[in-house]
Amino acid sequence: MNSRSALATTIDTPDGPFTAVVSDHSVLASGWTADPDALVALVHPSLRPTAITTGAAGSTDGMQAVAASAAEAVRGYYAGDLAAPARVPVVQQSGEFRTHAWDVLREVPAGSVLTYTEYAEAAGRPAAVRAAAGACALNAAALFVPCHRIVRTDGSLGGFRYGLDIKLSLLTREGA
């Protein structure tokens, strides 16, 4: 496997185009954009692909399978299977806390929200509220790593890379 190549797939959703950039084994980056290059820029340099294909040509069977799984999960999510994205493997790289914090995000069930303070506590570092917020801000795999489920202490939405309208749409869809 050439670990520096990836496949991008874009599907239409009620919230706009959604693109996933995948390797042979997992989602590397995803979000509400039709621009795979914007997503690749979010990938940690140690994982960042140097070549992206947007069709089957040049991709491996593994990439095609992961891309199909990711697209199926996104369609499933929008069709009501809110847990579908959690079943797709994701790889992200950073420091020990941030990498762990992303794993913790994957455990926040649809329909639930945590405040940044509760998220820091769940990640095992209650005083690291800003670091927890940073993990959300630097999450490259939106929806598959559901940073949209983290809100401010006062219950307001806070930020979201793809806009507060999409964050609100996702939380409303999830009944949160």
C-alpha positions as CSV (number, residue, x, y, z in Angstrom):
1,M,0.0,0.0,0.0
2,N,1.2,3.5,-0.8
3,S,0.3,5.2,2.5
4,R,0.6,8.6,0.8
5,S,-2.3,8.1,-1.6
6,A,-6.0,8.5,-0.9
7,L,-9.4,8.5,-2.5
8,A,-12.0,11.3,-2.1
9,T,-15.7,10.7,-2.5
10,T,-18.4,13.4,-2.4
11,I,-22.1,12.8,-1.8
12,D,-25.0,15.2,-1.6
13,T,-26.7,15.6,1.8
14,P,-29.5,17.8,3.0
15,D,-26.7,19.9,4.5
16,G,-24.8,20.2,1.3
17,P,-22.0,18.3,-0.4
18,F,-20.1,16.0,2.0
19,T,-16.6,14.7,1.1
20,A,-14.6,11.9,2.8
21,V,-10.9,11.4,2.1
22,V,-9.9,7.8,2.8
23,S,-6.9,5.6,2.9
24,D,-6.9,1.8,2.4
25,H,-8.1,1.4,6.0
26,S,-9.9,4.4,7.3
27,V,-11.3,7.9,6.9
28,L,-8.5,10.5,7.1
29,A,-10.7,13.6,6.8
30,S,-14.3,14.5,6.1
31,G,-16.7,17.4,6.1
32,W,-19.3,19.5,4.3
33,T,-17.3,20.6,1.3
34,A,-16.8,19.5,-2.3
35,D,-13.1,20.4,-2.1
36,P,-11.0,17.4,-1.1
37,D,-7.9,19.6,-1.0
38,A,-9.4,21.6,1.8
39,L,-9.8,18.4,3.8
40,V,-6.4,17.1,3.0
41,A,-4.9,20.3,4.5
42,L,-6.5,19.2,7.9
43,V,-4.7,15.8,7.9
44,H,-1.7,15.5,10.2
45,P,1.5,15.7,8.1
46,S,2.5,12.1,9.1
47,L,-0.8,10.9,7.5
48,R,-1.3,13.5,4.8
49,P,-1.7,11.9,1.3
50,T,0.4,13.3,-1.5
51,A,-1.9,12.1,-4.2
52,I,-5.7,12.2,-4.2
53,T,-8.0,10.4,-6.7
54,T,-11.7,11.3,-7.0
55,G,-12.7,8.2,-8.9
56,A,-11.9,4.5,-8.9
57,A,-8.9,4.9,-11.3
58,G,-5.7,4.8,-9.3
59,S,-7.3,3.7,-6.1
60,T,-6.9,0.3,-4.4
61,D,-9.7,-2.1,-3.6
62,G,-9.2,-1.2,0.0
63,M,-9.7,2.5,-0.7
64,Q,-12.8,1.8,-2.7
65,A,-14.2,-0.3,0.1
66,V,-13.5,2.3,2.7
67,A,-15.0,5.1,0.5
68,A,-18.1,3.0,-0.1
69,S,-18.4,2.3,3.6
70,A,-18.0,6.0,4.4
71,A,-20.6,7.1,1.8
72,E,-23.0,4.4,3.0
73,A,-22.6,5.6,6.6
74,V,-23.3,9.2,5.7
75,R,-26.4,8.2,3.7
76,G,-27.4,6.0,6.6
77,Y,-27.0,8.8,9.1
78,Y,-29.2,11.1,7.0
79,A,-31.8,8.3,6.6
80,G,-32.0,7.9,10.4
81,D,-29.2,5.5,11.4
82,L,-27.5,8.0,13.5
83,A,-24.9,5.5,14.7
84,A,-23.7,4.6,11.2
85,P,-20.7,7.0,11.1
86,A,-19.3,5.5,14.4
87,R,-19.0,2.1,12.6
88,V,-16.5,3.4,10.1
89,P,-12.8,3.4,11.1
90,V,-11.0,6.7,11.4
91,V,-7.4,7.6,11.9
92,Q,-6.1,10.9,13.1
93,Q,-2.7,11.8,14.5
94,S,-1.7,14.4,17.1
95,G,-0.4,14.5,20.6
96,E,-1.5,11.9,23.2
97,F,-4.3,14.0,24.7
98,R,-5.8,15.2,21.5
99,T,-5.7,11.7,19.9
100,H,-7.4,10.3,23.0
101,A,-9.9,13.1,23.0
102,W,-10.9,12.3,19.4
103,D,-11.5,8.7,20.5
104,V,-13.7,10.0,23.4
105,L,-15.8,12.0,20.9
106,R,-16.6,8.9,19.0
107,E,-18.2,7.5,22.2
108,V,-20.6,10.5,22.6
109,P,-23.9,9.0,21.4
110,A,-26.2,10.7,18.9
111,G,-28.9,12.7,20.8
112,S,-26.4,13.7,23.5
113,V,-24.4,16.8,23.9
114,L,-21.5,17.5,26.3
115,T,-20.2,20.9,27.3
116,Y,-16.5,21.5,26.7
117,T,-16.0,21.1,30.5
118,E,-17.8,17.7,30.5
119,Y,-15.8,16.7,27.4
120,A,-12.5,17.5,29.1
121,E,-13.7,15.5,32.1
122,A,-14.6,12.5,29.9
123,A,-11.2,12.7,28.2
124,G,-9.6,12.4,31.7
125,R,-8.3,15.9,32.1
126,P,-11.0,18.0,33.8
127,A,-8.7,21.1,33.8
128,A,-8.0,20.9,30.1
129,V,-11.1,22.6,28.8
130,R,-9.2,24.6,26.3
131,A,-7.3,21.6,25.1
132,A,-10.6,19.7,24.7
133,A,-12.0,22.7,22.7
134,G,-8.8,22.5,20.6
135,A,-9.4,18.9,19.8
136,C,-12.8,19.8,18.4
137,A,-11.3,22.7,16.4
138,L,-8.6,20.4,14.9
139,N,-10.8,17.4,14.2
140,A,-10.3,16.5,10.6
141,A,-13.0,13.8,10.4
142,A,-16.3,15.6,11.0
143,L,-19.4,13.5,11.5
144,F,-17.2,10.3,11.9
145,V,-15.7,12.0,15.0
146,P,-18.8,14.0,16.1
147,C,-17.3,17.2,17.4
148,H,-20.7,18.8,16.7
149,R,-22.0,17.2,19.9
150,I,-19.9,19.5,22.1
151,V,-21.4,22.8,23.1
152,R,-20.6,25.7,25.4
153,T,-21.3,25.6,29.1
154,D,-24.3,28.0,28.7
155,G,-25.7,25.6,26.1
156,S,-25.0,27.8,23.1
157,L,-23.5,26.1,20.0
158,G,-20.0,27.5,20.2
159,G,-18.1,27.0,16.9
160,F,-18.1,24.5,14.0
161,R,-15.8,24.5,11.0
162,Y,-18.7,24.0,8.6
163,G,-20.9,26.7,10.2
164,L,-23.4,26.9,13.0
165,D,-26.3,26.2,10.6
166,I,-25.0,22.7,9.9
167,K,-24.1,22.1,13.5
168,L,-27.7,23.0,14.5
169,S,-29.1,20.8,11.7
170,L,-27.1,17.8,12.9
171,L,-28.1,18.3,16.6
172,T,-31.7,18.8,15.6
173,R,-31.6,15.6,13.4
174,E,-30.2,13.8,16.4
175,G,-32.9,15.1,18.8
176,A,-30.3,16.8,21.0
